[in-house]
Amino acid sequence: MSQPSIVDRFRAWRQARTAQTYLEQGACRKAASLYQRVLDQLPGDAGAWLWRGVALAECGQHSQARRHVEQGLSLWPAASVGRLLQARVLYDAGELEPARLKLLDYLEGEENQQARGLLALCSLRFGHGEPARHILTDRFPHAPWLLARLLVVIEEQAGDPGAQPPGAVPLPSLAVDGPPPGWLARRRAKRHRRRGLLCLRAEKWEEALAALGRAYPGLPGDPMVGYGLGTCLYAERHYDPARRRLLEVAERLEEPFSSDAQATLGKISLELHDLPDALIRLRRSIGAGAQSPENFYALGLVFLQRGRRDLARKAFQRCATVEFVRQRLQQANKEI
């Protein structure tokens, strides 16, 4: 068999870098396909075998993933990263005890933050909170793939917190009686609308709600007033009134407010346990550009409640930060 040329090696290296980017973004099928192209050119590339195994595990093809990782380790037995990736693949396949043993063996010879984080995950899945707390107190993981898996376990163990009581901010009176507002009333209403939207942007919910409530009688059909009212009411956990206001104006809003309103409607549906509607609205709004961390987190919760841990993990990977995951761990009564 002829040796690959310099051009072939460079092409394979570039494809491997692109595949790694796809994997970090959660596009595991694209990553697996590109790693296969690398293997077609360089069948002895141990790294491509290992990382294609990880990509296949992300796709849920666990038996193939194990075979790829084992092939990579046979080509590169001294690779410590290979043993770590093997433990990751075993964890994703639900083989927690083999993964735990691999990690303990790995950590005897080499200290690694990701290996310790994955070991803490195994402990949490086994219900051993104290060892996991000790590991995470010493050093909290930073890798997005690991934070996403940690958030899945935290949310699974936390369960449904139940309905939260509405905020203390009273609902504004939005009744419109009498003749249509005159030019002076509309002018005053526009001034209140401007102030309300500025307060909304600063997340001053009470002030925004008060200003937009005063703007509503003078601009009863204004889509931005309805958007602002719905957003404030959602933030104050008045879910039914928030849904009504947003549904009134969602089709008349321009971007980015249209997709943001749809995302808020999806989060309201999640709070009201209407999971099919929440899934549709959140996926559509994220696809339209409403890609805030809060929306990915809500989408992950929807997937988790529907029993799709793999898809929840991918959504959480787009929003999980060390600070947020640490906060959720504390809120789940696992102080670190």
N, C-alpha and C positions, 0 to 999 in steps of 0.2 A: 504494500500500500504506500503510495507516494506521501511525502511529508507536506503539510499545508504550507502555502507560501506566506510571505510577510503580509500580503494584501488580505489573504484569508484570515490570518490571525487578527489583523486590525479590524476587519469587518466583524469578526466574532466578538472582539472586545467591545466594540460600539454597540452591538446588539445586546450584549450582556448588561451594559450600563443602562440601556433603554428598558430592558426587562426588569432590572432592579427598581427603576423609577415606577414602572407599572405596578410592581408588587407593593411598593410603599403607598401607592394611591388606591390600593384595593382592587386593581384590575388583574386578578390572578390568572384568568384565562389568557389574556394577552401576554402576560409574563411567561406562562408555561409554553406558549407557542413560540415565543422568541428564544427561550432557552433551548427548545428543541432544534431550532435553526442553528444555534451555536453547536449543539452536539452533532448535528449533521456534518458540520465542517471540522469540528474537533472532538471526535468521540472519546478521546482520552482526557478531556477537561473535567477534572474532579469537581471543581467549583460549580460548573454548569449542572452536573448531576445532582449535587447537593441542593442548589437553589431551585432547580426544577422540582425537586421533591417537596420543598417548602411551598412552592406555588401550587402544586397538585393538592397538597394538604389543605391549602386555603380554598381550593375548589371542591373539597369534600371527597377527593379520590384518594383515600388513605392507604389502600393496599399498594397502589402504584407509587405513592409518595414514599412509603417505606422502602420499596425496591430501589428507587432512585437514590435515596440517601445511603442505603447499604452499598450500592455500586460506587458512589462517590467516596465512601470510607475505604472501600477495597482498593481504590486507585490512589488514595492519599491517607494511609492509616495514621500518620502522625498529626493530622489536622485536628486541633482542639475545637475549632469552629464546627467541624463536622459532627462531633459528639454533642455539641450544644444544639445544632439544628436537628439532630436525631431525637433529642429529648423534646424539642418543640413539636416535631411531627407526631411523636407518641402522645403528647398532651392533647393535641388537636383531635387525635383519633379516640380520645377518651381512655387511653391506657395510662392511667395516672400513676400506678405503682411502678411499672417499668420506667416511666419518665422520671419519677422521683429518684429511683436507684441510679439511673444514668447521671442525673444532676449531682447527687452526692458523690459519686465516683469522680465526676469532672471537677468538683470543687475541692476535692482532696489534693489535686495537683495544680490547680490554677484558680485564682480569685477572678470572678467575673460578675459584674452587676446584673446582667441579663439572666445569667444562670441562677443567681440568688433570687431574683424577682420571680422567675418561673418556678423555683422551689417553693416560694411563698404561695404562689397560685395553687400548687398541688396541695399544700397544707390547708388552704382555705376550702378547696373542693372536698377535702376529706373531713372538714368540720373542725380542724385543729387551728383555732384562732390564735392561741398564744404563741406557737412557733412562728406563724406567719407574721404576727405583730412584731415579734423580736427581729425577724429578718428585715422587715420594712422599716423599722425604727433605725436600724443601723445604716441602711442606704436605700432610698426609694428609687425605683427604676424610672428611666426617662424614655426608653424606646417606645414609639407610638404603638407598635404591634403588641407590646407587653402591657402598656397602659390600657389598651382596648380590651384585652382579655381580663385584666383585673377589674375593669368597670363592669364587664358582663357578670362576673362572679358576685361583685358587690350588689348589683341591682337584683340578681336572682335571689340572693339571701335576704335583701331588704324587703322584697315582695311589694305588694301594692300598699302604699301608705294610707289609702282611703281618701275620701273627699276632704279637702281642706276648707275651713270656714272662710267666707268672703272677708275681704279687707274691711277696715273700719270706715273707709271713705263712703259717704252716702251717695246713692244714685241721684244724678241730676234729674230735674223735671224737664221732660222733652215734649210736653204738650204744645201743639200749635193751634191756637184758636183765633177766630176773627178773620178779618180780610188779609190778603197777602201783604207782606211787609213793604213799606215804602223805601225810597232811596236812602233816607237817613238811617232807618233800621238796618238796612243791608250794609251800609258803610260801617256802622258800629259792629255789626256781626263779623265783617271781614277783619276788623281790628282784633276782635276776640279770637277769631280763627288763627290769625298770625301768631298771637301770643300763645294760644293753646298748642300749636304745632311746634313752637320753639321749646315750650316746657316738655312736650312729648319727646322731642329729640334728646333733651337732658334727663329723661326718665323721671321727671317730677310729676308723678301720676296724678296726685290730688290737685295740683294747680292746673295741669292740663285739662283734667276732667271738668273743673269748674269753668275754665275759659271756654272750652268747646261747648259745654252745656249752655252757656250764655250766647254762643254764636248760633246754635241750632235753630232757634225760632226765626232768626233773620235769614238763615240759609238752610232751610229744611231739607233740600234735595242735594246739598253740596257733597260730593263724594269724599273730599278730604276731611270734612267735618265728621262724616260717618266713619271713615277709616280711623281717625284719631280717637273718637269715642269708643269704637270697638276695641282698639288696642289698649286704651286705658282701662276699660272694664275688664278685659282679660287679665291685665297685670294685677288688678285688684280682686281677681278670682270671682267676678260676677259673670259666670260663663254663659248663661242663657241670654241675658241682655247683650253681651258682647257678640255672640253669634248672630243675633238678629240684626244688629247694626252693620256688621261686616257683610252679611249676606245681601243687605239692601244696596250696597255700593260696590261690591267686589267686581262686578262685570263692567263697571264704568271707570275704574281706576286705571291710570297709566302705570307703566313700569318705572321704578321698581316696586311701587306701592301695591300693584295688583298681585304680584307673586308673594309679597310679604303678607298681604291680607289672607291669601290662600294658606300660607304657612301657619298663620295664627289660627285660622279656622281648623286646620289639622290638629294643632295642639289643643284646641278646645275640645275637639272630638276625642282626643286621647284622654283628657281629663274626665270626659263624660262616658268613657269606655265604649265609644263607637269606633272600634278599631278599623273596620273596612274603610270608613270615610276618612279617618286619620291617615291611613296608609296612602290612599289615593291623593289626598291633598298635599301631604308632605312630599311625596315623590315628585308630583308635578311642580310644586313650588321650587324645590331644590333644582330640578331640571331647568326651570325658567330663570334661575340665578339667585334665589334666596338661600345662599349657602352659608348661613351663619352657623357657628358651633351649636347654638341652642336648637336649631332645626335638625341638625344631624343627631343630636342627643335624643330629641323627641322621636325621630325616625327609628333610632336604635331601640328605644323603649317599646315602640310598636312591634318591631320584629321580635323582641324578646318575649312580649306577652303573647305573641302568636306562635311561640315555640321555635323560632328560627334564630338560634344562637349564632350561626355562622354569618347571617346577614346583619344581625345586631352588632357583631364584632366589627364588621367592615364600616358600619355607620359610626360606631364609637371611635374608630381609628381616625376619623376626620375631625373629631372634636376633643378628644381626651388630652388634657394637659396634666402635669404633675400636681399643680395646685388644685385643680378640680377633682381629680381622682382622690387625692388626699382628703379633701373636704367631704366627698361622698363616703369615704371610709369612716371618717369621724361621725358623720350623721347616721351611719349604720351601726353605731355603738361598738366600733372596733377602733378605739383610740390608739394612735401610734405616737 
